[in-house]
Amino acid sequence: MNAIIQFMKRNYKILLVVIAVSIGLFAFTNSQKSKGDPEKDKLLLELLTFVIEKGHYDPAVLDDKFSKGVYKDYLAALDPSKRFFLQSDVDEFAQFENDLDDQIKNKDLSFFELTYDRLMKRITEAKGFYKEILDQPFYYKTNEDFDTDYEKLPFAKNTEELKNKWRKQIKLSTLSSLTDRMKMEEDKKNGIVKPKTKKEQDQFAKQITLDPTTSSEDAKDKSAPKTYEQLEKDTRESALKSLNEYFSFVGELGREDWFSVYVNTIATRFDPHTNYFPAEEKERFDVSMSGKLEGIGARLQKKNDYVEISELISGGPAWKGKELEAGDIVMKVAQGSSEALDIVGMHLDDVVKKIKGPKGTEVRLTVKKVDGTIKIISIIRDIVEIEETYAKSSIVQKNGMKYGIIYLPKFYIDFENTDGRDAGKDMTTEVNRLKAAGVEGIIVDVRDDGGGSLKTVVDIAGLFISEGPIVQIKSAGRKKEVLYDKDKRIQWDGPLVVMVNSFSASASEILAAAIQDYKRGVIIGSKQTYGKGTVQNVIDLNQFVRNSAMGDLGALKTTTQKFYRINGGSTQLEGVSSDVAMPDRYAYLKMGERDTDNAMPWDKIDPATYTIWDKQGSFDQAIANSKKRIALNDKFKLIQENAKWIDERNKASIYSLNMDKFKSEQSEIEETAKKYKSIADYKNDLIFTSLPSEQELMKTDVSLKEKRDIWHESLSKDIYVEEAINVLEDLQPKSVKKSIAAKKDK
């Protein structure tokens, strides 16, 4: 969830009052409605800057520094891999580098018009490049390489240099594909091809048995191994088809689509969470907020010229498949058994359209794993049920003791229905059920939880303390507001652990920070959480234009507030540092708020008045014990080593275009990756069972049983959950510890 929306309605009204003073500025009718209408574009620029400047928590000054930021980000958005523009184009664009702030204020579109026209020209020219390049076989014995670190590479000096860049990029793509095809042919020859899906089995069967509708010679030709020349030709034809489709998609983009890129670049320079949503994008945002998704159940984000898996949605097909991971780079997309489409350089919207699809259909993703290996992953699309976004719990047994684990995917709430489900109510229910089951400690797992409703954070934190402040809020130009848990009841006063990782953001960080500041429980997980300490509101821009015939203007999501810990510190940038930091495979990858160049700064305000929890005498010792265990654990040492290797692989950008060298490099990567395979194969000795109430439901709900079995299997392979249970053991009262020790001795 990108925003905490608890105070959206109230702040939204304040913003409307401010804007109402100047509403006449936008109240006019334009009878001309057309795609790429310059008057509509000017109006959009005016609306955007006005709404942000009046409603943003701390709007950036539109000056030369802001202009340079927009200039840099916009060029990167238009040509991330530097395969369209020439250096001469960039030299011409550079005259506007310090002028964009003035152009934005004056609704001057000259920079956009220049870049748009030039991009269209360069795209047309590039169409000829790839067709000419793929018309002849590649020679893979030449000693040359290609650097994929586009950000550091210069633009091509001339057309010949640009053509050569295209040649090398395509050659690398075909080389990778060709070596895969050669490996598959070798596997077929050796009889080790093992089809997984029914469709693969059917296709494989046709290759090794005679189809009654074909002749013996036809069948022989189909099953016969392909020569190198055939495979090389097939690879180029596949690449040509992919690039044809890519340029077809690009050709479908209208001027208004490119202008939306420009407008959004301006918006995100205010801060990473201020975004412009064109009409279609706004519709998708509304769908995602509803919690019902159709597709593979993964969130995507642009990373240079590639698309990266940023999050897997619990319960979705990708999550169930266990093959796709956050951090994987999507390189190609195929519909079922059709040819894979190379999506490198494709706009994120188009990639999403390719990956989404009706329930029951198959999509195949060619991904580059975080360790550098390439893998084809087949996923059957489905509807990601809302039920899987709700809190769920399980009982885990160790040394004859029972513990509870509650997984909270997000802080959900239905603002329109006060009787509807929300995270606070559901967490209360889960805690009560675990208490009734006789657990001796509880884990609250908010790993990968991107946030949600602020109200539910207060309710959930209140389950574990008597009463007191939970979070502090600041709006621009207003005094801070402290949100309190006013209920003196404590739902759970026993040992508590909160699990986080680097993807725990926003509301998750508020909960972890409150538990940590009270010393109510131990925070374990990644070194620090995501670091998002801001609140956003979504504002429909259409309401500010009376009787406009210009069409849908879209919406703006803008940052309106910052929240702070009760100790006064912000979670912005710094996030929440774990009491026990556990090795993490992705520890060195840049994925947090602190890794963006225009994030809002960390700051501090006065602390609230609160009383630290004093009923957990073994708190500090439990943390010390955990750190010692982790330091001595060989599996955690391997995870730490793997994290460093993944970081090294992530920094590698130069690939040989010589087939022998390329295959050698890939073999070396795959061989090293085998060393870390045992991480995924890890199995703890814990036993996980559903609560009695769920076991009763499972008698009639097969789907629920399947979901819980998958979750429990995942938990049984989770070394982090195992250490969380160890911490709960150390947090037990002395009498319980003696009982545990006695059972261990037996």
Secondary structure as the mmCIF struct_conf table of DSSP 4:
data_model
#
loop_
_struct_conf.conf_type_id
_struct_conf.id
_struct_conf.beg_label_comp_id
_struct_conf.beg_label_asym_id
_struct_conf.beg_label_seq_id
_struct_conf.end_label_comp_id
_struct_conf.end_label_asym_id
_struct_conf.end_label_seq_id
TURN_TY1_P TURN_TY1_P1 GLN A 6 PHE A 7
HELX_RH_AL_P HELX_RH_AL_P1 MET A 8 ALA A 20
TURN_TY1_P TURN_TY1_P2 VAL A 21 SER A 22
HELX_RH_3T_P HELX_RH_3T_P1 ILE A 23 PHE A 26
TURN_TY1_P TURN_TY1_P3 LYS A 35 GLY A 36
HELX_RH_AL_P HELX_RH_AL_P2 PRO A 38 GLY A 55
BEND BEND1 HIS A 56 ASP A 58
HELX_LH_PP_P HELX_LH_PP_P1 PRO A 59 VAL A 61
BEND BEND2 ASP A 63 ASP A 63
HELX_RH_AL_P HELX_RH_AL_P3 ASP A 64 LEU A 78
TURN_TY1_P TURN_TY1_P4 PRO A 80 SER A 81
BEND BEND3 LYS A 82 LYS A 82
BEND BEND4 PHE A 84 PHE A 84
STRN STRN1 LEU A 86 LEU A 86
HELX_RH_AL_P HELX_RH_AL_P4 GLN A 87 PHE A 93
HELX_RH_3T_P HELX_RH_3T_P2 ALA A 94 PHE A 96
TURN_TY1_P TURN_TY1_P5 GLU A 97 ASP A 99
HELX_RH_AL_P HELX_RH_AL_P5 LEU A 100 LYS A 105
TURN_TY1_P TURN_TY1_P6 ASN A 106 LYS A 107
HELX_RH_AL_P HELX_RH_AL_P6 SER A 110 ILE A 133
TURN_TY1_P TURN_TY1_P7 LEU A 134 ASP A 135
BEND BEND5 GLN A 136 GLN A 136
TURN_TY1_P TURN_TY1_P8 TYR A 140 LYS A 141
BEND BEND6 THR A 142 THR A 142
STRN STRN2 ASP A 145 ASP A 147
TURN_TY1_P TURN_TY1_P9 TYR A 150 LYS A 152
BEND BEND7 LEU A 153 LEU A 153
HELX_LH_PP_P HELX_LH_PP_P2 PRO A 154 PHE A 155
STRN STRN3 ALA A 156 ALA A 156
BEND BEND8 LYS A 157 ASN A 158
HELX_RH_AL_P HELX_RH_AL_P7 THR A 159 LYS A 189
TURN_TY1_P TURN_TY1_P10 ASN A 190 GLY A 191
BEND BEND9 THR A 197 THR A 197
HELX_RH_AL_P HELX_RH_AL_P8 LYS A 198 ILE A 208
BEND BEND10 THR A 209 THR A 209
TURN_TY1_P TURN_TY1_P11 PRO A 212 THR A 213
BEND BEND11 THR A 214 THR A 214
HELX_RH_AL_P HELX_RH_AL_P9 SER A 216 SER A 223
BEND BEND12 ALA A 224 ALA A 224
HELX_LH_PP_P HELX_LH_PP_P3 PRO A 225 THR A 227
HELX_RH_AL_P HELX_RH_AL_P10 TYR A 228 GLU A 252
HELX_RH_AL_P HELX_RH_AL_P11 ARG A 255 THR A 268
TURN_TY1_P TURN_TY1_P12 ARG A 269 PHE A 270
TURN_TY1_P TURN_TY1_P13 PRO A 272 HIS A 273
STRN STRN4 ASN A 275 PHE A 277
HELX_RH_AL_P HELX_RH_AL_P12 ALA A 279 SER A 290
TURN_TY1_P TURN_TY1_P14 GLY A 291 GLY A 291
STRN STRN5 LEU A 293 GLY A 295
BEND BEND13 ILE A 296 GLY A 297
STRN STRN6 ALA A 298 LYS A 303
TURN_TY1_P TURN_TY1_P15 ASN A 304 ASP A 305
STRN STRN7 TYR A 306 LEU A 312
HELX_LH_PP_P HELX_LH_PP_P4 ILE A 313 ILE A 313
TURN_TY1_P TURN_TY1_P16 SER A 314 GLY A 315
BEND BEND14 GLY A 316 GLY A 316
HELX_RH_AL_P HELX_RH_AL_P13 PRO A 317 GLY A 321
TURN_TY1_P TURN_TY1_P17 ALA A 326 GLY A 327
HELX_LH_PP_P HELX_LH_PP_P5 ASP A 328 ASP A 328
STRN STRN8 ILE A 329 GLN A 335
TURN_TY1_P TURN_TY1_P18 GLY A 336 SER A 337
BEND BEND15 SER A 338 SER A 338
HELX_LH_PP_P HELX_LH_PP_P6 GLU A 339 ALA A 340
STRN STRN9 LEU A 341 ASP A 342
TURN_TY1_P TURN_TY1_P19 VAL A 344 GLY A 345
HELX_RH_AL_P HELX_RH_AL_P14 LEU A 348 ILE A 355
TURN_TY1_P TURN_TY1_P20 LYS A 359 GLY A 360
STRN STRN10 GLU A 362 LYS A 368
TURN_TY1_P TURN_TY1_P21 VAL A 370 ASP A 371
BEND BEND16 GLY A 372 GLY A 372
STRN STRN11 ILE A 374 ILE A 380
STRN STRN12 ASP A 382 VAL A 384
HELX_RH_3T_P HELX_RH_3T_P3 ILE A 386 THR A 389
BEND BEND17 TYR A 390 TYR A 390
STRN STRN13 LYS A 392 LYS A 398
TURN_TY1_P TURN_TY1_P22 ASN A 399 GLY A 400
STRN STRN14 MET A 401 TYR A 407
BEND BEND18 PRO A 409 PRO A 409
STRN STRN15 PHE A 411 PHE A 411
TURN_TY1_P TURN_TY1_P23 PHE A 415 GLU A 416
TURN_TY1_P TURN_TY1_P24 THR A 418 ASP A 419
BEND BEND19 GLY A 420 GLY A 420
HELX_RH_AL_P HELX_RH_AL_P15 ALA A 423 ALA A 436
TURN_TY1_P TURN_TY1_P25 ALA A 437 GLY A 438
BEND BEND20 GLU A 440 GLU A 440
STRN STRN16 ILE A 442 ASP A 445
TURN_TY1_P TURN_TY1_P26 ARG A 447 ASP A 448
STRN STRN17 GLY A 452 GLY A 452
HELX_RH_AL_P HELX_RH_AL_P16 LEU A 454 ALA A 461
TURN_TY1_P TURN_TY1_P27 GLY A 462 LEU A 463
BEND BEND21 PHE A 464 GLU A 467
STRN STRN18 GLY A 468 SER A 475
TURN_TY1_P TURN_TY1_P28 ALA A 476 GLY A 477
BEND BEND22 ARG A 478 ARG A 478
STRN STRN19 GLU A 481 ASP A 485
BEND BEND23 GLN A 491 GLN A 491
BEND BEND24 GLY A 494 GLY A 494
STRN STRN20 LEU A 496 VAL A 500
TURN_TY1_P TURN_TY1_P29 SER A 502 PHE A 503
TURN_TY1_P TURN_TY1_P30 SER A 506 SER A 506
HELX_RH_AL_P HELX_RH_AL_P17 ALA A 507 ASP A 517
TURN_TY1_P TURN_TY1_P31 TYR A 518 LYS A 519
BEND BEND25 GLY A 521 GLY A 521
STRN STRN21 VAL A 522 GLY A 525
BEND BEND26 SER A 526 LYS A 527
STRN STRN22 GLN A 528 GLN A 528
STRN STRN23 THR A 534 ASP A 540
HELX_RH_3T_P HELX_RH_3T_P4 LEU A 541 PHE A 544
BEND BEND27 VAL A 545 VAL A 545
TURN_TY1_P TURN_TY1_P32 ARG A 546 ASN A 547
BEND BEND28 MET A 550 MET A 550
STRN STRN24 ALA A 555 TYR A 564
TURN_TY1_P TURN_TY1_P33 ILE A 566 ASN A 567
BEND BEND29 GLY A 568 GLY A 568
STRN STRN25 GLY A 569 SER A 570
TURN_TY1_P TURN_TY1_P34 GLN A 572 GLU A 574
STRN STRN26 SER A 577 SER A 577
BEND BEND30 ASP A 579 ASP A 579
STRN STRN27 VAL A 580 ALA A 581
HELX_LH_PP_P HELX_LH_PP_P7 MET A 582 PRO A 583
TURN_TY1_P TURN_TY1_P35 ARG A 585 TYR A 588
BEND BEND31 LEU A 589 LEU A 589
BEND BEND32 GLY A 592 GLY A 592
HELX_RH_3T_P HELX_RH_3T_P5 GLU A 593 ASP A 595
BEND BEND33 THR A 596 THR A 596
TURN_TY1_P TURN_TY1_P36 ASP A 597 ASN A 598
HELX_LH_PP_P HELX_LH_PP_P8 ALA A 599 TRP A 602
STRN STRN28 LYS A 604 LYS A 604
HELX_LH_PP_P HELX_LH_PP_P9 ASP A 606 THR A 609
BEND BEND34 LYS A 615 LYS A 615
TURN_TY1_P TURN_TY1_P37 GLY A 617 SER A 618
HELX_RH_AL_P HELX_RH_AL_P18 PHE A 619 LEU A 632
HELX_RH_AL_P HELX_RH_AL_P19 ASP A 634 LYS A 651
STRN STRN29 ILE A 654 SER A 656
BEND BEND35 ASN A 658 ASN A 658
HELX_RH_AL_P HELX_RH_AL_P20 MET A 659 LYS A 675
TURN_TY1_P TURN_TY1_P38 TYR A 676 TYR A 676
HELX_RH_AL_P HELX_RH_AL_P21 LYS A 677 ALA A 680
TURN_TY1_P TURN_TY1_P39 ASP A 681 ASP A 681
STRN STRN30 ILE A 687 THR A 689
HELX_RH_AL_P HELX_RH_AL_P22 PRO A 692 MET A 698
TURN_TY1_P TURN_TY1_P40 LYS A 699 THR A 700
HELX_RH_AL_P HELX_RH_AL_P23 VAL A 702 LEU A 715
TURN_TY1_P TURN_TY1_P41 SER A 716 LYS A 717
HELX_RH_AL_P HELX_RH_AL_P24 ILE A 719 ASP A 730
TURN_TY1_P TURN_TY1_P42 LEU A 731 LEU A 731
BEND BEND36 GLN A 732 GLN A 732
HELX_RH_AL_P HELX_RH_AL_P25 LYS A 734 ASP A 745
#
